[in-house]
Amino acid sequence: MSQAATKIKELLAAIPAATRRKAEKFPVREAEETDKGNWVAFVDDGAESYDVQLSISKGNLLQHTCDCGKLDADGFCLHQLAVLLHISTG
């Protein structure tokens, strides 16, 4: 999925507290930067595991995908937010 660049700091600041708490509960496994700015991770959601991919450059989220198919109106899912929070906290 291709989107316009989104400032990660602005995106994370705009996450409602309840949504943030939900995203923080998902275990993020094997989060690694495969190439400069390209991240791949697996996020466990109960018995399911989803593949999340993020493309980041200079603090901007350029592209993001998740194979869960549960995107909100802004094009994000909790799994993508979980990975963003995981990466942003080191």
MODELLER restraints for C-alpha pairs under 7 A, 6 or more apart:
rsr = mdl.restraints
at = mdl.atoms
rsr.add(forms.Gaussian(group=physical.xy_distance, feature=features.Distance(at['CA:1:A'], at['CA:63:A']), mean=6.44, stdev=0.5))
rsr.add(forms.Gaussian(group=physical.xy_distance, feature=features.Distance(at['CA:1:A'], at['CA:64:A']), mean=6.33, stdev=0.5))
rsr.add(forms.Gaussian(group=physical.xy_distance, feature=features.Distance(at['CA:1:A'], at['CA:65:A']), mean=5.95, stdev=0.5))
rsr.add(forms.Gaussian(group=physical.xy_distance, feature=features.Distance(at['CA:2:A'], at['CA:63:A']), mean=5.22, stdev=0.5))
rsr.add(forms.Gaussian(group=physical.xy_distance, feature=features.Distance(at['CA:3:A'], at['CA:62:A']), mean=6.43, stdev=0.5))
rsr.add(forms.Gaussian(group=physical.xy_distance, feature=features.Distance(at['CA:3:A'], at['CA:63:A']), mean=5.78, stdev=0.5))
rsr.add(forms.Gaussian(group=physical.xy_distance, feature=features.Distance(at['CA:4:A'], at['CA:62:A']), mean=6.39, stdev=0.5))
rsr.add(forms.Gaussian(group=physical.xy_distance, feature=features.Distance(at['CA:5:A'], at['CA:60:A']), mean=5.67, stdev=0.5))
rsr.add(forms.Gaussian(group=physical.xy_distance, feature=features.Distance(at['CA:5:A'], at['CA:61:A']), mean=5.44, stdev=0.5))
rsr.add(forms.Gaussian(group=physical.xy_distance, feature=features.Distance(at['CA:5:A'], at['CA:62:A']), mean=4.55, stdev=0.5))
rsr.add(forms.Gaussian(group=physical.xy_distance, feature=features.Distance(at['CA:6:A'], at['CA:60:A']), mean=5.23, stdev=0.5))
rsr.add(forms.Gaussian(group=physical.xy_distance, feature=features.Distance(at['CA:6:A'], at['CA:61:A']), mean=5.03, stdev=0.5))
rsr.add(forms.Gaussian(group=physical.xy_distance, feature=features.Distance(at['CA:6:A'], at['CA:62:A']), mean=6.61, stdev=0.5))
rsr.add(forms.Gaussian(group=physical.xy_distance, feature=features.Distance(at['CA:7:A'], at['CA:59:A']), mean=6.04, stdev=0.5))
rsr.add(forms.Gaussian(group=physical.xy_distance, feature=features.Distance(at['CA:7:A'], at['CA:60:A']), mean=4.50, stdev=0.5))
rsr.add(forms.Gaussian(group=physical.xy_distance, feature=features.Distance(at['CA:7:A'], at['CA:61:A']), mean=6.23, stdev=0.5))
rsr.add(forms.Gaussian(group=physical.xy_distance, feature=features.Distance(at['CA:8:A'], at['CA:59:A']), mean=5.87, stdev=0.5))
rsr.add(forms.Gaussian(group=physical.xy_distance, feature=features.Distance(at['CA:8:A'], at['CA:60:A']), mean=5.53, stdev=0.5))
rsr.add(forms.Gaussian(group=physical.xy_distance, feature=features.Distance(at['CA:8:A'], at['CA:61:A']), mean=5.98, stdev=0.5))
rsr.add(forms.Gaussian(group=physical.xy_distance, feature=features.Distance(at['CA:23:A'], at['CA:78:A']), mean=5.09, stdev=0.5))
rsr.add(forms.Gaussian(group=physical.xy_distance, feature=features.Distance(at['CA:23:A'], at['CA:79:A']), mean=6.57, stdev=0.5))
rsr.add(forms.Gaussian(group=physical.xy_distance, feature=features.Distance(at['CA:23:A'], at['CA:81:A']), mean=6.05, stdev=0.5))
rsr.add(forms.Gaussian(group=physical.xy_distance, feature=features.Distance(at['CA:23:A'], at['CA:82:A']), mean=4.73, stdev=0.5))
rsr.add(forms.Gaussian(group=physical.xy_distance, feature=features.Distance(at['CA:24:A'], at['CA:82:A']), mean=5.68, stdev=0.5))
rsr.add(forms.Gaussian(group=physical.xy_distance, feature=features.Distance(at['CA:26:A'], at['CA:43:A']), mean=6.39, stdev=0.5))
rsr.add(forms.Gaussian(group=physical.xy_distance, feature=features.Distance(at['CA:26:A'], at['CA:44:A']), mean=5.95, stdev=0.5))
rsr.add(forms.Gaussian(group=physical.xy_distance, feature=features.Distance(at['CA:26:A'], at['CA:45:A']), mean=6.16, stdev=0.5))
rsr.add(forms.Gaussian(group=physical.xy_distance, feature=features.Distance(at['CA:26:A'], at['CA:82:A']), mean=6.46, stdev=0.5))
rsr.add(forms.Gaussian(group=physical.xy_distance, feature=features.Distance(at['CA:27:A'], at['CA:43:A']), mean=5.74, stdev=0.5))
rsr.add(forms.Gaussian(group=physical.xy_distance, feature=features.Distance(at['CA:27:A'], at['CA:44:A']), mean=5.45, stdev=0.5))
rsr.add(forms.Gaussian(group=physical.xy_distance, feature=features.Distance(at['CA:28:A'], at['CA:41:A']), mean=6.69, stdev=0.5))
rsr.add(forms.Gaussian(group=physical.xy_distance, feature=features.Distance(at['CA:28:A'], at['CA:42:A']), mean=5.85, stdev=0.5))
rsr.add(forms.Gaussian(group=physical.xy_distance, feature=features.Distance(at['CA:28:A'], at['CA:43:A']), mean=4.59, stdev=0.5))
rsr.add(forms.Gaussian(group=physical.xy_distance, feature=features.Distance(at['CA:28:A'], at['CA:44:A']), mean=6.62, stdev=0.5))
rsr.add(forms.Gaussian(group=physical.xy_distance, feature=features.Distance(at['CA:28:A'], at['CA:83:A']), mean=6.48, stdev=0.5))
rsr.add(forms.Gaussian(group=physical.xy_distance, feature=features.Distance(at['CA:29:A'], at['CA:41:A']), mean=5.99, stdev=0.5))
rsr.add(forms.Gaussian(group=physical.xy_distance, feature=features.Distance(at['CA:29:A'], at['CA:42:A']), mean=5.08, stdev=0.5))
rsr.add(forms.Gaussian(group=physical.xy_distance, feature=features.Distance(at['CA:29:A'], at['CA:43:A']), mean=6.08, stdev=0.5))
rsr.add(forms.Gaussian(group=physical.xy_distance, feature=features.Distance(at['CA:30:A'], at['CA:41:A']), mean=5.36, stdev=0.5))
rsr.add(forms.Gaussian(group=physical.xy_distance, feature=features.Distance(at['CA:30:A'], at['CA:42:A']), mean=6.26, stdev=0.5))
rsr.add(forms.Gaussian(group=physical.xy_distance, feature=features.Distance(at['CA:31:A'], at['CA:39:A']), mean=6.81, stdev=0.5))
rsr.add(forms.Gaussian(group=physical.xy_distance, feature=features.Distance(at['CA:31:A'], at['CA:40:A']), mean=5.68, stdev=0.5))
rsr.add(forms.Gaussian(group=physical.xy_distance, feature=features.Distance(at['CA:31:A'], at['CA:41:A']), mean=4.11, stdev=0.5))
rsr.add(forms.Gaussian(group=physical.xy_distance, feature=features.Distance(at['CA:31:A'], at['CA:42:A']), mean=6.88, stdev=0.5))
rsr.add(forms.Gaussian(group=physical.xy_distance, feature=features.Distance(at['CA:32:A'], at['CA:39:A']), mean=5.57, stdev=0.5))
rsr.add(forms.Gaussian(group=physical.xy_distance, feature=features.Distance(at['CA:32:A'], at['CA:40:A']), mean=5.64, stdev=0.5))
rsr.add(forms.Gaussian(group=physical.xy_distance, feature=features.Distance(at['CA:32:A'], at['CA:41:A']), mean=6.46, stdev=0.5))
rsr.add(forms.Gaussian(group=physical.xy_distance, feature=features.Distance(at['CA:33:A'], at['CA:39:A']), mean=4.36, stdev=0.5))
rsr.add(forms.Gaussian(group=physical.xy_distance, feature=features.Distance(at['CA:33:A'], at['CA:40:A']), mean=6.50, stdev=0.5))
rsr.add(forms.Gaussian(group=physical.xy_distance, feature=features.Distance(at['CA:34:A'], at['CA:40:A']), mean=6.91, stdev=0.5))
rsr.add(forms.Gaussian(group=physical.xy_distance, feature=features.Distance(at['CA:37:A'], at['CA:55:A']), mean=5.55, stdev=0.5))
rsr.add(forms.Gaussian(group=physical.xy_distance, feature=features.Distance(at['CA:37:A'], at['CA:56:A']), mean=4.70, stdev=0.5))
rsr.add(forms.Gaussian(group=physical.xy_distance, feature=features.Distance(at['CA:37:A'], at['CA:57:A']), mean=5.79, stdev=0.5))
rsr.add(forms.Gaussian(group=physical.xy_distance, feature=features.Distance(at['CA:38:A'], at['CA:54:A']), mean=5.81, stdev=0.5))
rsr.add(forms.Gaussian(group=physical.xy_distance, feature=features.Distance(at['CA:38:A'], at['CA:55:A']), mean=4.55, stdev=0.5))
rsr.add(forms.Gaussian(group=physical.xy_distance, feature=features.Distance(at['CA:38:A'], at['CA:56:A']), mean=6.31, stdev=0.5))
rsr.add(forms.Gaussian(group=physical.xy_distance, feature=features.Distance(at['CA:39:A'], at['CA:53:A']), mean=5.58, stdev=0.5))
rsr.add(forms.Gaussian(group=physical.xy_distance, feature=features.Distance(at['CA:39:A'], at['CA:54:A']), mean=5.05, stdev=0.5))
rsr.add(forms.Gaussian(group=physical.xy_distance, feature=features.Distance(at['CA:39:A'], at['CA:55:A']), mean=6.31, stdev=0.5))
rsr.add(forms.Gaussian(group=physical.xy_distance, feature=features.Distance(at['CA:40:A'], at['CA:52:A']), mean=5.80, stdev=0.5))
rsr.add(forms.Gaussian(group=physical.xy_distance, feature=features.Distance(at['CA:40:A'], at['CA:53:A']), mean=4.61, stdev=0.5))
rsr.add(forms.Gaussian(group=physical.xy_distance, feature=features.Distance(at['CA:40:A'], at['CA:54:A']), mean=6.60, stdev=0.5))
rsr.add(forms.Gaussian(group=physical.xy_distance, feature=features.Distance(at['CA:41:A'], at['CA:51:A']), mean=6.05, stdev=0.5))
rsr.add(forms.Gaussian(group=physical.xy_distance, feature=features.Distance(at['CA:41:A'], at['CA:52:A']), mean=5.32, stdev=0.5))
rsr.add(forms.Gaussian(group=physical.xy_distance, feature=features.Distance(at['CA:41:A'], at['CA:53:A']), mean=6.59, stdev=0.5))
rsr.add(forms.Gaussian(group=physical.xy_distance, feature=features.Distance(at['CA:42:A'], at['CA:49:A']), mean=6.27, stdev=0.5))
rsr.add(forms.Gaussian(group=physical.xy_distance, feature=features.Distance(at['CA:42:A'], at['CA:50:A']), mean=5.44, stdev=0.5))
rsr.add(forms.Gaussian(group=physical.xy_distance, feature=features.Distance(at['CA:42:A'], at['CA:51:A']), mean=4.83, stdev=0.5))
rsr.add(forms.Gaussian(group=physical.xy_distance, feature=features.Distance(at['CA:42:A'], at['CA:52:A']), mean=6.07, stdev=0.5))
rsr.add(forms.Gaussian(group=physical.xy_distance, feature=features.Distance(at['CA:43:A'], at['CA:49:A']), mean=5.47, stdev=0.5))
rsr.add(forms.Gaussian(group=physical.xy_distance, feature=features.Distance(at['CA:43:A'], at['CA:50:A']), mean=5.21, stdev=0.5))
rsr.add(forms.Gaussian(group=physical.xy_distance, feature=features.Distance(at['CA:43:A'], at['CA:51:A']), mean=6.67, stdev=0.5))
rsr.add(forms.Gaussian(group=physical.xy_distance, feature=features.Distance(at['CA:43:A'], at['CA:79:A']), mean=6.08, stdev=0.5))
rsr.add(forms.Gaussian(group=physical.xy_distance, feature=features.Distance(at['CA:44:A'], at['CA:50:A']), mean=6.43, stdev=0.5))
rsr.add(forms.Gaussian(group=physical.xy_distance, feature=features.Distance(at['CA:50:A'], at['CA:66:A']), mean=6.61, stdev=0.5))
rsr.add(forms.Gaussian(group=physical.xy_distance, feature=features.Distance(at['CA:50:A'], at['CA:67:A']), mean=5.92, stdev=0.5))
rsr.add(forms.Gaussian(group=physical.xy_distance, feature=features.Distance(at['CA:50:A'], at['CA:68:A']), mean=6.11, stdev=0.5))
rsr.add(forms.Gaussian(group=physical.xy_distance, feature=features.Distance(at['CA:51:A'], at['CA:66:A']), mean=5.63, stdev=0.5))
rsr.add(forms.Gaussian(group=physical.xy_distance, feature=features.Distance(at['CA:51:A'], at['CA:67:A']), mean=5.84, stdev=0.5))
rsr.add(forms.Gaussian(group=physical.xy_distance, feature=features.Distance(at['CA:52:A'], at['CA:65:A']), mean=5.68, stdev=0.5))
rsr.add(forms.Gaussian(group=physical.xy_distance, feature=features.Distance(at['CA:52:A'], at['CA:66:A']), mean=4.47, stdev=0.5))
rsr.add(forms.Gaussian(group=physical.xy_distance, feature=features.Distance(at['CA:52:A'], at['CA:67:A']), mean=6.99, stdev=0.5))
rsr.add(forms.Gaussian(group=physical.xy_distance, feature=features.Distance(at['CA:52:A'], at['CA:80:A']), mean=6.17, stdev=0.5))
rsr.add(forms.Gaussian(group=physical.xy_distance, feature=features.Distance(at['CA:53:A'], at['CA:64:A']), mean=5.63, stdev=0.5))
rsr.add(forms.Gaussian(group=physical.xy_distance, feature=features.Distance(at['CA:53:A'], at['CA:65:A']), mean=5.26, stdev=0.5))
rsr.add(forms.Gaussian(group=physical.xy_distance, feature=features.Distance(at['CA:53:A'], at['CA:66:A']), mean=6.55, stdev=0.5))
rsr.add(forms.Gaussian(group=physical.xy_distance, feature=features.Distance(at['CA:54:A'], at['CA:63:A']), mean=5.76, stdev=0.5))
rsr.add(forms.Gaussian(group=physical.xy_distance, feature=features.Distance(at['CA:54:A'], at['CA:64:A']), mean=4.50, stdev=0.5))
rsr.add(forms.Gaussian(group=physical.xy_distance, feature=features.Distance(at['CA:54:A'], at['CA:65:A']), mean=6.65, stdev=0.5))
rsr.add(forms.Gaussian(group=physical.xy_distance, feature=features.Distance(at['CA:55:A'], at['CA:61:A']), mean=6.00, stdev=0.5))
rsr.add(forms.Gaussian(group=physical.xy_distance, feature=features.Distance(at['CA:55:A'], at['CA:62:A']), mean=5.36, stdev=0.5))
rsr.add(forms.Gaussian(group=physical.xy_distance, feature=features.Distance(at['CA:55:A'], at['CA:63:A']), mean=5.02, stdev=0.5))
rsr.add(forms.Gaussian(group=physical.xy_distance, feature=features.Distance(at['CA:55:A'], at['CA:64:A']), mean=6.38, stdev=0.5))
rsr.add(forms.Gaussian(group=physical.xy_distance, feature=features.Distance(at['CA:56:A'], at['CA:62:A']), mean=5.61, stdev=0.5))
rsr.add(forms.Gaussian(group=physical.xy_distance, feature=features.Distance(at['CA:66:A'], at['CA:80:A']), mean=6.67, stdev=0.5))
rsr.add(forms.Gaussian(group=physical.xy_distance, feature=features.Distance(at['CA:70:A'], at['CA:77:A']), mean=5.84, stdev=0.5))
rsr.add(forms.Gaussian(group=physical.xy_distance, feature=features.Distance(at['CA:71:A'], at['CA:77:A']), mean=4.60, stdev=0.5))
